[in-house]
Amino acid sequence: MARRLSLRNLLVVTQMALSLVVLVGAGLCVKSLRALQAIDPGFEPAKVVTASFDLSQSGYDEARGRQFIARLSERVEALPGAEAVSFANIVAFSDLFWISGATPEGYQPQPGERLAFDFNPVSPDYFKAIGSRLVSGREFTSQDTPDAPPVVVVNEATARRYWPGRDAVGKRIIRGGGQFFEIVGVVKDSKEKGLTADPRPAIYLPLLQNYVTELTLHVRTATNAQTMIAAVRREVQALDPHLPVYNLGTLAQQKDGSLYAERLAATLLTLFGLLALSLAAVGIYGVLSYAVTERTREMGVRLALGARPRDLLRLVVGQGLTLTLIGLVIGVGASFAMTRLIEKLLYGVSATDPLTFVVIPLLLTFVALVACWMPARRATRVDPLVALRYE
């Protein structure tokens, strides 16, 4: 066999190295995606149907809007399988935020400290609907009307930061204008703003006391989600056939949608990696097949001089594996450099994950071995008499 890499051999080595780089990237992205999907968001998005609408776009004033919300809630609660029904201004896993200032009573801010909270007006049974858990206190009820004392529910991050080691229930926060809001409940931290983001201080307001027009209906269902989606659509249209409804789906779909970029990266890298692997396998097969054809006479001479078929098999496969190993060595080095660039995009997996850097080269070696085997077998079947007459 040739002692120097020909242009064809160089292309095979390059293809093998690129295949390794892309497949390693794909493997890391897939493992990262699985780690993200396994994150506990702090609530249960499964079987939570959502439907969003903006009452202001259909000309509702506050009185008609409140009436519509109450009537829709009653109708949806009566649907078979509806376990909990609630409304919220901000839906989990969306890009929407309502950040505002507030001051915990008695708290002295540090110089330059900005007191900012995520706010979300919600109706009664919101935490039950999304499957979150109260740590202490109570949820909002129908008694938290505009005429009742202003109340809020805070998350654990707020309680830990401003009342460490104490129960936040009964404490108060102050908003613009000096209005006091009593904390009636503390809810478990959740990752509503993103699966990889640390929970931020959040304040939930009772929708009855803080009317907004942009709302998302949340329905926890015991039945098939698609059945409930169709039923919710019918109920909304029955009340107002001209009201546009969007984001009609499930909270689990919202969660999956928040991982769109990660899923797209894993899918594309996997496809490109498989394509590169196919090209590398075809390249190895082509190079070895051409070499066997070009050296048919030499093969016949070797057999005539006493070489055994397995010697030729070892010779041809050895050339292919040599090209493969050279490509893998180059590819491993390039992969280590490449993964450093995407390290910050990975979650729950090291950029030098040992399993990925072992499995992918083994996979490539196996594919290369299969590609080498076919021309090698052809070489062992050369008839020495025919080969000696080969031109």
C-alpha positions as CSV (number, residue, x, y, z in Angstrom):
1,M,0.0,0.0,0.0
2,A,1.1,3.6,-0.5
3,R,3.2,4.9,2.2
4,R,2.1,8.5,1.8
5,L,-1.4,9.9,2.1
6,S,-2.7,10.6,-1.4
7,L,-5.3,13.3,-1.9
8,R,-8.0,10.7,-1.7
9,N,-6.7,9.4,1.6
10,L,-6.4,13.0,2.9
11,L,-10.1,13.6,2.1
12,V,-11.1,10.4,3.9
13,V,-9.1,11.5,7.0
14,T,-10.7,15.0,6.8
15,Q,-14.2,13.6,6.5
16,M,-13.6,11.3,9.5
17,A,-12.2,14.1,11.6
18,L,-15.2,16.4,10.8
19,S,-17.6,13.6,11.4
20,L,-16.2,13.1,14.9
21,V,-16.3,16.9,15.7
22,V,-19.9,17.2,14.6
23,L,-21.1,14.0,16.3
24,V,-19.4,14.9,19.5
25,G,-21.2,18.3,19.4
26,A,-24.5,16.5,18.7
27,G,-23.9,14.1,21.5
28,L,-23.2,16.8,24.0
29,C,-26.2,18.8,22.9
30,V,-28.5,15.8,23.1
31,K,-27.3,15.1,26.7
32,S,-27.7,18.7,27.6
33,L,-31.3,18.7,26.2
34,R,-32.2,15.6,28.2
35,A,-30.8,17.2,31.4
36,L,-32.9,20.3,30.7
37,Q,-36.0,18.2,30.1
38,A,-35.4,16.5,33.5
39,I,-35.4,19.7,35.5
40,D,-38.1,20.0,38.0
41,P,-39.8,23.4,37.3
42,G,-41.4,23.5,40.7
43,F,-44.9,22.8,39.5
44,E,-46.6,20.3,37.3
45,P,-47.2,21.5,33.7
46,A,-48.5,18.1,32.5
47,K,-52.2,18.2,31.7
48,V,-52.6,21.9,32.2
49,V,-54.5,23.5,29.2
50,T,-53.9,27.1,28.5
51,A,-55.7,29.7,26.4
52,S,-54.7,33.4,26.1
53,F,-56.8,36.4,25.1
54,D,-56.8,40.2,25.5
55,L,-60.1,41.6,26.4
56,S,-59.1,45.2,25.6
57,Q,-58.7,44.2,21.9
58,S,-62.4,43.4,21.8
59,G,-63.6,46.6,23.5
60,Y,-64.3,45.2,26.9
61,D,-64.4,47.8,29.8
62,E,-63.5,46.7,33.3
63,A,-67.1,45.8,34.3
64,R,-67.7,43.7,31.2
65,G,-64.3,42.1,31.5
66,R,-64.8,41.0,35.0
67,Q,-68.2,39.6,34.0
68,F,-66.7,37.7,31.1
69,I,-63.9,36.2,33.4
70,A,-66.5,35.1,35.9
71,R,-68.8,33.5,33.4
72,L,-66.0,31.7,31.5
73,S,-64.6,30.4,34.8
74,E,-68.0,29.0,35.7
75,R,-68.5,27.3,32.3
76,V,-65.1,25.8,32.2
77,E,-65.3,24.5,35.8
78,A,-68.4,22.6,34.8
79,L,-66.6,20.8,32.0
80,P,-66.0,17.0,32.6
81,G,-62.5,16.5,33.9
82,A,-61.8,20.1,34.9
83,E,-60.0,19.8,38.3
84,A,-58.9,23.5,38.7
85,V,-59.6,26.6,36.7
86,S,-57.7,29.9,37.1
87,F,-56.5,33.0,35.2
88,A,-53.1,34.6,35.2
89,N,-51.6,37.7,33.5
90,I,-48.2,36.0,32.8
91,V,-48.0,32.5,31.6
92,A,-45.1,30.3,32.6
93,F,-42.2,29.7,30.1
94,S,-43.2,32.8,28.1
95,D,-41.0,35.8,27.3
96,L,-43.4,38.1,29.1
97,F,-42.4,39.9,32.3
98,W,-43.9,42.4,34.7
99,I,-41.1,43.7,36.8
100,S,-41.9,46.4,39.3
101,G,-40.6,47.9,42.5
102,A,-41.8,47.2,46.1
103,T,-40.3,47.6,49.5
104,P,-40.7,45.0,52.3
105,E,-41.8,46.7,55.5
106,G,-38.9,47.3,57.8
107,Y,-36.3,46.4,55.2
108,Q,-33.3,48.7,54.8
109,P,-32.0,48.5,51.3
110,Q,-28.2,48.6,50.8
111,P,-26.7,51.5,49.0
112,G,-27.4,51.1,45.3
113,E,-29.7,48.1,45.8
114,R,-32.6,47.9,43.5
115,L,-35.7,46.3,44.9
116,A,-37.4,44.6,41.9
117,F,-39.9,41.8,41.8
118,D,-41.7,39.7,39.2
119,F,-45.4,40.5,39.5
120,N,-48.2,38.3,38.3
121,P,-51.9,39.0,38.9
122,V,-53.7,35.6,39.3
123,S,-57.2,34.4,40.2
124,P,-58.1,31.9,42.9
125,D,-56.9,28.3,42.5
126,Y,-53.9,29.4,40.3
127,F,-51.4,27.4,42.3
128,K,-53.7,24.4,42.3
129,A,-54.2,24.7,38.6
130,I,-50.5,24.7,37.7
131,G,-49.6,22.1,40.4
132,S,-47.5,24.4,42.6
133,R,-47.5,24.0,46.4
134,L,-48.1,26.5,49.2
135,V,-45.4,26.4,51.8
136,S,-47.4,28.4,54.3
137,G,-50.5,30.6,54.4
138,R,-53.3,30.4,51.9
139,E,-54.1,31.0,48.2
140,F,-56.3,33.8,47.0
141,T,-60.1,33.3,47.4
142,S,-63.2,34.9,46.1
143,Q,-63.2,37.1,49.3
144,D,-60.1,39.0,48.1
145,T,-62.3,41.6,46.4
146,P,-61.5,45.2,45.6
147,D,-63.2,46.2,48.9
148,A,-61.1,43.8,51.0
149,P,-57.7,44.7,52.4
150,P,-54.9,44.4,49.7
151,V,-53.1,41.0,49.9
152,V,-50.3,39.2,48.1
153,V,-48.6,35.8,47.9
154,V,-44.8,35.7,47.6
155,N,-42.5,32.9,46.6
156,E,-39.8,31.4,48.8
157,A,-37.0,33.5,47.1
158,T,-38.8,36.6,48.4
159,A,-39.3,35.2,51.9
160,R,-35.7,33.9,52.2
161,R,-34.2,37.2,51.1
162,Y,-36.3,39.6,53.2
163,W,-37.4,37.5,56.1
164,P,-34.7,34.9,56.6
165,G,-35.5,32.3,59.2
166,R,-39.0,33.8,59.7
167,D,-42.5,33.1,58.4
168,A,-43.3,35.8,55.8
169,V,-47.1,35.3,56.3
170,G,-48.5,38.4,58.0
171,K,-45.6,40.6,56.9
172,R,-46.3,43.5,54.5
173,I,-44.8,45.1,51.4
174,I,-45.2,48.7,50.3
175,R,-45.8,49.6,46.7
176,G,-46.0,53.0,44.9
177,G,-48.1,55.6,46.7
178,G,-47.3,54.0,50.1
179,Q,-50.0,51.4,49.9
180,F,-49.5,48.3,52.2
181,F,-50.1,44.8,51.0
182,E,-50.3,41.9,53.5
183,I,-48.6,38.6,52.7
184,V,-51.2,35.9,53.1
185,G,-49.2,33.0,51.6
186,V,-45.8,31.7,50.6
187,V,-45.6,29.5,47.5
188,K,-42.8,27.1,46.5
189,D,-40.1,28.5,44.2
190,S,-40.7,27.7,40.5
191,K,-38.8,28.1,37.3
192,E,-41.6,29.9,35.4
193,K,-39.1,32.3,33.7
194,G,-36.9,29.6,32.4
195,L,-35.6,26.1,33.3
196,T,-32.0,27.2,33.8
197,A,-32.8,30.5,35.6
198,D,-32.6,30.7,39.3
199,P,-36.0,31.7,40.9
200,R,-36.2,35.4,41.3
201,P,-38.3,37.2,44.0
202,A,-41.9,37.1,42.9
203,I,-45.1,38.6,44.1
204,Y,-48.5,37.3,43.1
205,L,-51.5,39.7,43.2
206,P,-55.1,38.7,43.4
207,L,-56.7,39.4,40.0
208,L,-59.9,40.5,41.7
209,Q,-58.0,43.4,43.3
210,N,-55.7,44.0,40.3
211,Y,-57.7,43.8,37.1
212,V,-55.8,43.3,33.8
213,T,-57.1,42.6,30.3
214,E,-54.3,40.3,29.0
215,L,-55.0,36.9,30.6
216,T,-54.3,33.2,30.2
217,L,-56.8,30.6,31.2
218,H,-55.3,27.7,33.1
219,V,-57.2,24.4,33.3
220,R,-55.9,21.3,35.1
221,T,-57.6,18.4,33.5
222,A,-58.0,14.8,34.4
223,T,-59.1,13.9,30.8
224,N,-57.2,14.0,27.5
225,A,-55.7,17.4,27.0
226,Q,-56.8,17.7,23.4
227,T,-60.4,17.0,24.4
228,M,-60.2,19.8,27.0
229,I,-58.6,22.2,24.5
230,A,-61.6,21.7,22.1
231,A,-64.0,22.1,25.0
232,V,-62.3,25.4,26.1
233,R,-62.4,26.7,22.6
234,R,-66.2,26.0,22.4
235,E,-66.8,27.7,25.7
236,V,-64.9,30.9,24.7
237,Q,-66.7,31.1,21.4
238,A,-70.0,30.5,23.0
239,L,-69.5,33.6,25.2
240,D,-67.8,35.8,22.5
241,P,-67.3,34.3,19.0
242,H,-65.3,37.4,18.0
243,L,-62.7,37.2,20.8
244,P,-59.3,36.1,19.4
245,V,-57.8,33.3,21.4
246,Y,-54.1,32.4,21.1
247,N,-51.6,30.0,22.8
248,L,-54.3,27.4,22.9
249,G,-52.5,24.3,24.0
250,T,-50.9,22.9,27.1
251,L,-48.4,24.2,29.6
252,A,-46.2,21.2,28.8
253,Q,-46.0,22.5,25.2
254,Q,-45.0,25.9,26.5
255,K,-42.2,24.2,28.5
256,D,-41.1,22.3,25.4
257,G,-41.2,25.5,23.3
258,S,-38.9,27.2,25.8
259,L,-36.3,24.6,24.7
260,Y,-36.7,25.2,21.0
261,A,-33.2,26.5,20.5
262,E,-31.6,23.6,22.3
263,R,-33.7,21.0,20.5
264,L,-33.0,22.6,17.1
265,A,-29.2,22.6,17.8
266,A,-29.3,19.0,18.8
267,T,-31.4,18.0,15.8
268,L,-29.3,19.9,13.3
269,L,-25.9,18.7,14.7
270,T,-27.2,15.1,14.7
271,L,-28.3,15.3,11.1
272,F,-25.1,17.0,9.9
273,G,-23.1,14.4,11.9
274,L,-24.9,11.5,10.3
275,L,-24.4,13.0,6.9
276,A,-20.7,13.5,7.5
277,L,-20.5,10.0,8.9
278,S,-22.1,8.6,5.7
279,L,-19.8,10.6,3.5
280,A,-16.8,9.3,5.5
281,A,-17.9,5.7,5.2
282,V,-18.5,6.1,1.5
283,G,-15.1,7.7,1.2
284,I,-13.3,4.9,2.9
285,Y,-15.1,2.3,0.8
286,G,-14.3,4.2,-2.4
287,V,-10.6,4.6,-1.6
288,L,-10.2,0.9,-0.6
289,S,-12.3,-0.3,-3.5
290,Y,-10.2,1.7,-6.0
291,A,-7.0,0.4,-4.4
292,V,-8.1,-3.2,-4.6
293,T,-9.1,-2.7,-8.3
294,E,-5.8,-0.9,-9.1
295,R,-3.7,-3.6,-7.5
296,T,-5.6,-6.7,-8.6
297,R,-2.4,-8.0,-10.3
298,E,-0.4,-7.5,-7.1
299,M,-3.0,-9.4,-5.1
300,G,-2.8,-12.3,-7.5
301,V,1.0,-12.4,-7.3
302,R,0.8,-12.4,-3.5
303,L,-1.7,-15.3,-3.6
304,A,0.4,-17.2,-6.1
305,L,3.5,-16.7,-3.8
306,G,1.6,-18.3,-0.9
307,A,-0.2,-15.4,0.8
308,R,-3.4,-16.4,2.5
309,P,-6.7,-14.7,1.9
310,R,-6.7,-13.5,5.5
311,D,-3.3,-11.8,4.9
312,L,-4.9,-9.7,2.1
313,L,-7.9,-9.1,4.3
314,R,-5.6,-7.8,7.1
315,L,-3.8,-5.6,4.5
316,V,-6.8,-3.9,3.1
317,V,-8.6,-3.4,6.4
318,G,-5.4,-2.2,8.0
319,Q,-5.2,0.6,5.4
320,G,-8.7,1.7,6.1
321,L,-8.3,1.6,9.9
322,T,-5.1,3.5,9.6
323,L,-6.9,6.3,7.8
324,T,-9.7,6.1,10.4
325,L,-7.4,6.3,13.4
326,I,-5.5,9.3,11.9
327,G,-8.9,11.0,11.3
328,L,-10.0,10.2,14.9
329,V,-6.9,11.5,16.5
330,I,-7.2,14.8,14.6
331,G,-11.0,14.9,15.3
332,V,-10.6,14.3,19.0
333,G,-8.2,17.3,19.3
334,A,-10.5,19.5,17.2
335,S,-13.5,18.4,19.3
336,F,-11.8,19.4,22.5
337,A,-11.2,22.8,21.0
338,M,-14.8,23.1,19.7
339,T,-16.5,22.0,22.9
340,R,-14.8,24.8,24.7
341,L,-16.6,27.3,22.5
342,I,-20.1,25.8,23.3
343,E,-19.4,25.0,27.0
344,K,-21.6,27.9,28.2
345,L,-24.5,26.6,26.0
346,L,-24.5,23.2,27.7
347,Y,-26.4,22.3,30.8
348,G,-25.8,19.3,33.1
349,V,-23.0,17.9,31.0
350,S,-19.3,18.6,30.8
351,A,-17.8,19.9,27.6
352,T,-15.3,17.0,27.9
353,D,-17.9,14.4,28.8
354,P,-15.9,11.1,28.9
355,L,-18.8,8.9,27.7
356,T,-19.4,11.1,24.6
357,F,-15.7,11.1,23.8
358,V,-15.5,7.3,24.1
359,V,-18.8,6.2,22.4
360,I,-18.5,8.5,19.3
361,P,-15.0,7.3,18.3
362,L,-16.1,3.7,18.8
363,L,-19.1,4.3,16.6
364,L,-17.0,5.8,13.9
365,T,-14.5,2.9,14.1
366,F,-17.3,0.4,13.8
367,V,-18.7,2.2,10.7
368,A,-15.2,2.4,9.2
369,L,-14.7,-1.3,9.8
370,V,-17.9,-2.2,8.0
371,A,-16.9,0.1,5.1
372,C,-13.4,-1.6,4.9
373,W,-14.8,-5.1,5.1
374,M,-16.5,-5.2,1.7
375,P,-13.5,-4.3,-0.5
376,A,-11.3,-6.4,1.7
377,R,-13.5,-9.4,1.1
378,R,-13.4,-8.8,-2.6
379,A,-9.5,-8.8,-2.5
380,T,-9.5,-12.3,-0.9
381,R,-11.6,-13.6,-3.8
382,V,-9.1,-12.7,-6.5
383,D,-8.3,-15.7,-8.7
384,P,-4.4,-15.7,-9.0
385,L,-4.5,-16.9,-12.7
386,V,-7.0,-14.2,-13.7
387,A,-5.1,-11.6,-11.7
388,L,-1.8,-12.4,-13.4
389,R,-3.4,-11.8,-16.8
390,Y,-5.0,-8.6,-15.5
391,E,-4.1,-5.4,-17.4
